[in-house]
């Protein structure tokens, strides 16, 4: 099949193809590593009998088995989804396309990122033309927010995707040390900076100590069923995120066989001083079972 490429967008096309190639290579390598995923947990001899092991031991085996199946399913579908991520977003769209006209809908979407017991008492921020503003003042020190595409890695072809909606709810340590990254990037976007200018500005802020390092215990919930994390992954899957100062995968045992901890290599080189480890969970914030399709 012949592809008609507009000469003015050829560089964007090439950049997108390079990004997809890198992503697919990493995903396929990870998939090949996970094919024998925790097979010992699936064998009859490893299944706990009513009298085998403590309650805690049996619970751990059950959780690991389910998490292993989930992670393998995710590793299987992500390459196929990435193959479809060919849409180009070479520049920022008009700001109105990133806003949600229905303020109450944005509040509901933000709250859906975490279980109701947490989100109903959380502060909620919504995006306006001048940045994020407080829509609801909470009482439990959590903050729920819907992030936009510019929180993606700078080399992502979906960095300016106006359809992206990433509901997330930060716990108090993350509110103090991670939420400022979102507020800062949004400020730079609304000031009209290009991606290269934004990245340079953030790197300078990090050197000057103007952006915080993740506090101990910083974590966030991304369990919203109606979020949209991009053309390449759709809703993806409910998960918890743990924010730590820059480190390697080995420190958390991430991306290895039988580990429920995942580190997305695409976010390794972001300029902010953090590494994000993810743990997929089996249910959305409303308690319904998560499925692995897009």
C-alpha positions in Angstrom: 0.0 0.0 0.0 1.4 3.4 -0.9 1.4 6.1 1.7 0.9 9.7 0.7 3.1 11.9 2.8 2.7 15.6 2.9 6.3 17.0 2.5 5.6 19.6 5.2 5.0 16.8 7.7 7.6 14.3 6.5 9.9 15.0 9.5 7.0 14.4 11.9 6.2 11.1 10.2 9.8 10.0 10.4 10.0 11.0 14.1 6.8 9.1 14.9 8.1 6.0 13.1 11.3 6.1 15.1 9.4 6.5 18.3 7.2 3.5 17.5 10.1 1.4 16.5 11.8 2.1 19.8 8.7 1.4 21.7 7.9 -1.9 19.9 11.4 -3.1 20.3 11.2 -2.6 24.1 7.7 -4.1 24.3 8.6 -7.2 22.3 11.8 -7.7 24.4 9.7 -7.4 27.5 7.1 -9.8 26.1 9.8 -12.4 25.2 11.1 -12.1 28.8 7.6 -12.6 30.2 6.4 -15.6 28.2 7.4 -18.0 30.9 5.6 -15.7 33.4 5.4 -17.4 36.9 4.7 -20.8 35.4 5.4 -22.4 38.8 2.3 -20.6 40.1 0.2 -22.3 37.5 1.2 -25.9 38.2 -1.0 -28.1 40.4 1.9 -28.7 42.8 2.1 -25.0 43.5 -1.6 -24.5 44.2 -2.3 -24.2 47.9 -4.4 -26.9 49.5 -6.7 -25.8 52.4 -4.1 -27.0 54.8 -0.9 -25.8 53.0 0.9 -22.8 54.3 -0.4 -19.8 56.3 -3.3 -17.6 55.2 -0.8 -14.9 54.3 1.3 -17.3 52.2 -1.8 -18.6 50.3 -2.9 -15.0 49.7 0.5 -14.0 48.3 0.4 -16.9 45.9 -3.0 -16.0 44.7 -2.2 -12.3 44.2 1.1 -13.1 42.3 -0.7 -15.6 40.1 -3.4 -13.1 39.1 -0.9 -10.3 38.7 1.3 -12.5 36.5 -1.7 -13.4 34.2 -2.6 -9.7 34.0 0.9 -8.5 33.2 1.3 -11.1 30.5 -2.0 -10.1 29.0 -0.9 -6.5 29.0 2.4 -7.3 27.5 0.6 -9.2 24.7 -1.8 -6.5 23.7 0.4 -3.4 24.0 2.5 -4.2 20.9 -0.6 -4.5 18.8 -1.9 -1.2 20.1 1.4 0.5 19.5 1.3 -0.6 15.8 -1.9 1.5 15.4 -0.4 4.7 16.9 0.4 6.4 13.6 -1.6 9.6 14.0 0.6 12.7 14.0 0.1 15.6 16.4 3.0 17.9 15.2 1.9 21.0 17.1 -0.4 22.2 19.9 -4.1 22.4 19.0 -6.2 25.4 20.0 -6.4 25.4 23.8 -10.2 24.9 23.8 -9.6 21.4 22.4 -7.8 20.5 25.6 -10.5 21.9 27.9 -13.6 20.1 29.1 -16.6 22.3 28.6 -18.6 20.5 31.3 -16.8 21.4 34.6 -18.8 18.8 36.5 -17.8 16.1 34.0 -14.1 16.9 34.6 -14.6 16.8 38.4 -16.3 13.4 38.1 -13.6 12.1 35.8 -10.9 13.3 38.1 -12.6 11.6 41.1 -12.9 8.4 39.2 -9.1 7.9 39.3 -9.2 6.6 42.9 -11.7 4.5 45.0 -14.6 6.6 46.3 -13.5 6.3 49.9 -10.4 8.4 48.9 -11.6 10.6 46.1 -14.9 11.9 47.6 -12.9 13.9 50.3 -10.0 14.9 47.9 -9.3 18.3 46.5 -10.2 18.4 42.8 -8.4 20.6 40.3 -9.8 21.4 36.8 -8.0 22.9 33.8 -9.0 26.4 32.7 -7.5 28.7 30.1 -5.1 30.1 32.7 -4.1 26.8 34.2 -5.4 24.4 36.8 -7.7 25.9 39.4 -9.4 24.4 42.5 -12.9 23.3 41.8 -13.4 21.5 45.2 -11.5 21.9 48.4 -11.0 18.5 50.0 -10.3 17.5 53.5 -8.0 14.4 53.3 -5.0 16.1 51.6 -5.3 14.0 48.4 -5.6 15.8 45.1 -7.4 14.4 42.0 -6.8 15.9 38.6 -7.2 15.1 34.9 -3.8 15.5 33.2 -3.4 16.3 29.5 -1.1 15.0 26.8 1.8 17.3 27.6 2.7 15.2 30.6 3.9 12.6 28.0 7.6 12.1 27.2 8.8 15.0 25.0 9.6 12.6 22.1 6.1 11.0 22.2 4.1 11.5 18.9 1.0 12.1 21.1 2.5 14.9 23.2 0.0 17.3 21.7 -2.9 14.9 21.4 -6.0 16.9 22.5 -8.1 13.8 23.1 -5.9 12.5 25.9 -7.4 12.6 29.4 -5.4 11.1 32.3 -7.3 11.1 35.6 -4.9 10.7 38.5 -5.2 11.1 42.3 -2.1 12.0 44.3 -1.5 11.1 47.9 -0.2 13.9 50.2 3.5 13.3 49.6 2.9 13.2 45.9 0.8 16.4 46.1 3.7 18.2 47.6 6.4 16.8 45.3 4.9 15.4 42.1 1.8 17.5 41.4 4.2 20.5 40.9 5.5 18.8 37.8 2.0 18.9 36.2 1.4 22.5 37.3 4.8 23.6 35.9 4.4 21.9 32.5 0.9 23.3 32.1 2.2 26.8 32.9 4.9 26.4 30.3 2.4 25.2 27.7 0.0 28.1 28.3 3.0 30.5 28.0 3.4 29.3 24.4 6.8 27.5 24.8 7.8 24.9 22.2 8.6 21.4 23.4 12.3 22.0 23.2 12.0 25.3 25.1 9.9 23.5 27.8 12.4 20.7 28.2 15.3 23.1 28.5 13.3 25.2 31.0 12.6 22.1 33.2 16.2 20.9 33.1 17.3 24.3 34.2 14.7 24.3 37.1 16.0 20.9 38.2 19.6 22.1 38.3 18.6 25.2 40.3 16.5 23.1 42.7 13.3 24.8 41.8 11.4 21.5 41.2 11.1 19.1 44.2 12.5 15.6 44.3 9.8 12.9 45.0 9.1 12.6 48.7 9.2 9.3 50.5 5.9 7.5 50.1 4.7 9.5 47.0 2.2 7.5 45.1 -0.9 8.0 42.9 -4.0 6.1 41.7 -4.9 5.8 38.0 -8.0 3.6 38.2 -10.4 5.6 36.0 -12.4 3.4 33.6 -13.2 6.4 31.4 -9.7 7.9 31.1 -8.1 8.0 27.7 -4.3 7.7 27.8 -3.7 8.0 24.1 -4.4 6.6 20.7 -1.9 3.8 21.2 -3.3 2.4 24.5 -6.8 3.8 24.9 -8.0 3.3 28.5 -5.0 1.0 29.2 -5.4 -0.7 32.6 -6.0 0.5 36.2 -2.8 0.8 38.1 -1.0 2.4 41.0 2.1 4.5 40.5 5.0 5.0 42.9 7.1 8.1 42.4 10.8 7.9 43.5 13.9 9.8 42.9 15.8 8.8 39.7 16.8 5.1 40.0 17.2 1.9 38.0 14.7 -1.0 37.7 16.7 -3.3 39.8 16.1 -1.2 42.9 12.4 -2.2 42.7 12.7 -5.5 40.9 10.8 -4.0 38.0 10.3 -5.6 34.6 11.5 -9.0 35.6 9.7 -12.4 35.5 7.1 -12.8 38.2 7.4 -9.2 39.4 4.1 -7.2 39.4 6.2 -4.0 39.2 6.5 -2.3 35.8 8.6 0.6 34.7 7.7 2.2 31.4 11.0 2.8 29.6 9.4 5.6 27.6 9.3 7.8 30.7 12.9 7.0 31.8 14.4 10.1 30.2 11.8 12.7 31.3 13.6 15.9 32.7 11.8 15.9 36.0 13.8 14.2 38.8 11.6 11.1 39.2 11.3 7.4 38.2 7.7 6.0 38.1 7.1 2.4 39.0 3.6 1.0 38.2 1.7 -1.9 39.6 -1.4 -3.0 37.5 -4.5 -3.9 39.5 -7.4 -6.0 38.6 -10.3 -3.6 39.1 -11.3 -0.1 38.2 -12.1 2.4 40.9 -15.8 1.5 40.8 -15.0 -2.1 41.7 -15.7 -3.6 38.2 -13.2 -6.1 36.8 -10.7 -4.6 34.3 -10.4 -6.3 30.9 -7.3 -6.2 28.8 -8.7 -5.0 25.5 -8.3 -1.4 24.4 
